[in-house]
Amino acid sequence: LEVTAPHQEQWPPASHTRIFIDSKNRETEEVYAREVLASFLPRAWRRPVTDAEVDRHLTMFNKVRPESVDFQEAMIEVLATSLSSPKFLYLVQNDPAKNRVEDLSQYELATRLAMFLWSSTPDEALLQLAAKGELKSRKVLQRQTQRMLADPRSERLSKHFVQQWLGMQLLDYLEVDEELYPKFDAELKAAMAAEPIAFFREVLRENRSVLD
């Protein structure tokens, strides 16, 4: 019998402890549920949350808890609802005035920067700068952009942007006549897809214009 499973360096894994944070209130479920929500919601929604928003989720927790096997199962149900909210799924601009062009808030800028460069949510550094009102400073924004481009997550920008920009999805449907092009194979096709992405990454590393 052979069993294959993910290997975890620690247990519970970091992905679990980031949500179910350490607290002296673990035994008091409602208090601990509030702490978990207050920690999770700002990361999921990329902005500070109000007490009323936390209270609404806590009300849901109290509703589903009697029907759940344990605390964790109830919290997963509640946290799932926050991830189905437009506040998580969309880049929402808070209450823009009608027929007016308005600057993005610090948190909205942090979110758009992370979505563009990382295809992900802003990290703690971006959120802290947004909280201090410093992210819109030209020098700060340049430093953060350079930091983010040096991060391995920026490879998502190269892959997704180049694929969409150049319409490279069409390669998936490319069929080549083997008699006319006997040297064309799956390996060459994969290299064709990888080459523009690798070149784009090199352009970014050298701070050259993407128009190159």
C-alpha positions in Angstrom: 0.0 0.0 0.0 1.4 3.4 -1.0 0.0 6.6 0.4 0.9 10.0 -1.2 0.0 13.2 0.5 1.3 16.8 0.9 4.2 17.2 3.2 3.8 19.9 5.8 6.8 21.5 7.5 4.6 22.4 10.4 1.2 21.4 11.8 -1.2 23.1 11.7 0.2 24.6 8.5 0.8 28.4 8.2 -2.2 28.7 5.9 -4.4 27.5 8.8 -2.7 29.6 11.5 -3.0 32.7 9.4 -6.8 32.4 9.7 -7.2 30.7 13.0 -4.8 33.1 14.8 -3.3 32.4 18.2 -5.3 33.9 21.1 -5.8 33.5 24.8 -9.6 33.6 24.0 -9.7 30.4 22.1 -11.9 28.7 24.7 -14.5 31.6 24.5 -16.0 30.9 21.1 -17.8 34.2 20.4 -14.9 36.3 21.5 -12.5 34.3 19.5 -14.8 34.3 16.5 -14.7 38.1 16.6 -10.9 38.1 16.7 -10.7 35.8 13.7 -13.1 37.9 11.7 -11.3 41.1 12.7 -8.1 39.6 11.4 -9.4 37.9 8.3 -11.9 40.4 6.8 -9.4 43.3 6.3 -7.1 41.0 4.4 -9.9 39.6 2.3 -11.5 43.0 1.5 -8.2 44.8 1.3 -9.3 47.7 3.6 -10.3 48.3 7.2 -13.6 46.9 8.2 -16.3 48.5 10.4 -17.6 47.1 13.7 -21.0 46.7 12.0 -19.5 44.5 9.3 -17.8 42.3 11.9 -21.1 42.1 13.8 -23.0 40.9 10.8 -20.6 38.0 10.3 -20.7 37.2 14.0 -24.5 37.1 13.9 -24.2 34.5 11.1 -21.6 32.5 13.2 -24.1 32.3 16.1 -26.8 31.1 13.7 -24.8 28.3 12.1 -22.8 27.2 15.2 -25.5 25.0 16.7 -25.8 23.1 13.3 -22.0 22.7 13.0 -19.8 19.9 14.3 -17.3 22.3 15.9 -16.1 25.9 16.0 -13.9 25.5 12.9 -16.6 24.2 10.7 -18.9 27.1 11.7 -16.2 29.7 11.0 -15.4 28.2 7.6 -19.0 28.6 6.7 -18.9 32.3 7.8 -15.6 33.1 6.1 -16.9 31.5 2.9 -19.6 34.1 2.8 -17.0 36.9 3.0 -15.3 35.4 0.0 -18.5 35.4 -2.0 -19.0 39.1 -1.3 -18.5 41.7 -4.1 -16.0 43.3 -1.6 -13.7 40.4 -2.2 -14.6 39.4 -5.8 -14.5 42.9 -7.4 -12.3 46.0 -7.3 -14.9 48.2 -5.6 -14.5 51.9 -5.4 -16.2 53.2 -2.3 -19.1 55.6 -3.0 -17.8 57.6 -6.0 -19.8 60.8 -6.5 -22.0 60.8 -9.6 -20.5 62.2 -12.8 -17.2 63.0 -11.0 -13.7 61.7 -11.5 -12.2 60.9 -8.1 -8.8 59.7 -7.0 -8.5 56.2 -5.7 -8.2 55.8 -2.0 -4.9 54.5 -0.5 -6.4 51.0 -0.1 -7.9 51.0 -3.6 -4.5 51.9 -5.0 -2.8 49.1 -2.9 -5.3 46.6 -4.3 -4.9 47.6 -7.9 -1.1 47.6 -7.6 -1.2 44.1 -6.2 -3.7 42.8 -8.7 -1.7 44.2 -11.6 1.8 43.1 -10.5 1.0 40.0 -8.6 -2.5 38.9 -9.6 -3.1 38.7 -5.9 -4.1 40.8 -2.9 -1.9 43.4 -1.3 0.6 42.2 1.4 1.1 43.6 4.8 3.6 46.2 3.7 1.2 47.7 1.2 -1.7 47.8 3.6 0.5 49.4 6.3 1.6 52.2 3.9 -2.1 52.7 2.9 -3.1 52.9 6.5 -0.4 55.6 7.0 -1.5 57.5 3.9 2.0 57.2 2.3 1.4 55.0 -0.7 0.5 57.8 -3.1 3.9 59.4 -2.6 5.7 59.2 -5.9 9.0 57.9 -4.2 7.1 55.4 -2.0 5.1 54.1 -5.0 8.3 53.7 -7.1 10.0 51.8 -4.3 7.1 49.5 -3.7 6.7 48.8 -7.5 10.4 47.8 -7.6 10.0 45.7 -4.5 7.0 43.9 -6.0 8.7 43.3 -9.4 11.6 41.7 -7.6 9.2 39.3 -5.9 8.6 35.9 -7.6 4.9 36.6 -7.6 5.5 39.2 -10.3 6.1 36.4 -12.8 2.3 36.2 -12.9 2.2 39.6 -14.5 4.6 38.4 -17.2 2.6 35.3 -17.9 -0.9 36.6 -17.8 -0.3 40.0 -19.3 1.8 38.7 -22.3 -0.6 35.8 -23.0 -3.6 38.2 -23.2 -1.7 41.0 -24.9 -0.4 38.8 -27.7 -3.4 36.5 -27.9 -1.2 33.5 -27.2 -4.1 31.4 -26.1 -4.5 30.6 -29.8 -1.4 28.5 -29.6 -3.5 25.9 -27.8 -5.5 25.3 -30.9 -2.5 25.5 -33.4 -2.3 22.4 -35.6 0.7 22.0 -37.8 1.0 19.7 -40.9 3.6 17.2 -39.8 4.6 16.4 -43.4 5.3 20.1 -44.2 7.0 20.8 -40.8 8.4 17.5 -39.6 10.6 19.2 -36.9 7.6 20.9 -35.3 6.7 19.0 -32.1 5.1 19.7 -28.6 8.4 20.8 -27.2 8.8 23.5 -29.8 5.2 24.6 -29.3 5.8 25.0 -25.6 9.0 27.0 -26.3 7.0 29.3 -28.6 4.7 30.0 -25.8 7.4 30.5 -23.2 9.8 32.7 -25.3 7.7 36.0 -25.3 7.1 35.7 -21.5 10.8 35.2 -20.8 11.7 38.2 -23.0 9.1 40.3 -21.2 10.5 39.4 -17.8 14.0 40.4 -19.0 12.7 43.8 -20.1 11.2 44.3 -16.7 14.4 43.3 -14.9 16.4 45.8 -17.0 13.8 48.6 -16.4 13.3 48.9 -20.2 10.1 50.0 -21.9 7.6 47.2 -22.5 7.3 48.7 -26.0 10.6 47.0 -26.8 
